[in-house]
Amino acid sequence: MKKIGYTTGVFDLFHIGHLNILKRARLECDHLIVGVTTDELCESAKNQKPFIPFQERMDLVEAVKYVDEVVPQTSYDKMEAWNNLKFDKMFVGDDWKGTDQWNQIEKEFSQLGVEIIYFPYTTHTSSTILRKILSKS
């Protein structure tokens, strides 16, 4: 049976950390769906607009050979995403592991047979670090 995987992100200032997550996620499933956060959702949550416009970020992620499908992420509601996409595994950065929010999500998804897999966060490179460097120049 084909295993469907799902992960999300802003994917602003695409870097090696993004690529590593997509590569590792694809090793864990047969079909990888990636939700790219819309500019509006990003602004509402982080109070800042991504450097790279939404459609360009979608195109960049879609061009990655490990990605089978790209969808807009218009909500942070993971259950809503599951209702639309019916994935078997969800991939998340390990900086979320053990938080109240993700403990609850794990509990809800375990009842549906969905596995949450945490990947190590790339500490030496992040869009936040890149954004700070670019802001100084």
N, C-alpha and C positions, 0 to 999 in steps of 0.2 A: 504494500500500500504506500502510495506517495505521501511523504511527509512535507507539510507546508510550514515554512518558517516566516516570521514577521519581526521586523525591527523598525524603529523610527528615529528621526533626528532632523535637525535643522540642516546639517551638512553645509554650513556656511564656511567659506574659506577652506574648501576640501583639502584634507591633509592625510598623512599616513595613518593616523589613528582611525579616521573614517574607513580607509581602505582595509585596515586590519580587521575591523569589526565585520565588515561585509564579507571578507574572505573567510573568516572563522565561522560566521553564521552559515554561509553556503556549505561548509563542510558538515554541518549538523542537520541539513535538510535536503530535499530533492527539488524544491521550488522556493525561492526566496522572494518575498514581497517586502518592499521598503516604503514606509510612509515618510514623505518629506513634509516637514512642518511649513504651513503657509506663512507668509509675511504677517498676516493679521494675527494668527495665533501666537506667533513668536513675539510680536509687539505687545500683545495683551499680557503675556506671561513674563517676559524679560524686560519690557519697557524700552526695547530698542529694535530697530529694523535691521535685518541681516544686510551685510555688505552686498552679497550677490542676490539678485532678484529671484523670486520663487521659480519661475519657469526655467531659468538657467540652472538653478540647483537641481530641479527635476531632470533636466537634460544630462547634467554631469553624472548623477547617480545612475540614470538609465544606461549610460555608456559603459558602466563598470561591468566586466564580464561575469562577475559573481551574482549579479542581480537579474532576476527573471521578470520582475514586475515592479512598477513604481506607481504609488497612489498618493494623492494629497492627504496630509494629516491636518484635518480641520478642527479636531477635538482631541483632548488628552484622555478621553474616556476609552480605556482599553477594551472594555466589554462591548462597546459600540463597534469598535474595529473588528472584534472577533465575530460579532453578529453579521458583519458585512463580508468578512474574508475567510472565516472558518479555518484559521491556522492551528497547527498542532504544537508549535513551539514558538516562544517569544524570546527574543534576545535583548538584553538590557546591560548597561554598564554596571560594574560591581560597586560603583559609588552609591547605588540605590539599595543594595542588598542590606536586609535587616531593618530598613526603615518601616515605620508603621504603615505607610501607604502601600509599599510593595509586599509586606507581609500579608496585608488584606487581599491584594490582587492575586498573590500566590494561592491563598486559600480559596478564593472564588474560582480561579482557573483550574485548580487541582480537581474540583468537582466536575469539570468539563473534560478532563483528561489532557489539558494543555500544560506543557512543561515550560517553566520559566528558566532560562539559562543566562547566567551572569558572566560577562566577559570582563577581563581586567581593563581598567581605564588607562589610556595612554597618558602618563603624567608629563612627559617631556614635551608633548605637542598638544595643543588644544586651540580651538577657534578663539577662546577667550585670551590666551597668551598672544596669538597672532594679532588679534584686534588691538591689544594694548601696544604692541610694537608698531603697528601701522598708524595708530593715533599719535604716536610720538614723532613720526617722520613728517 
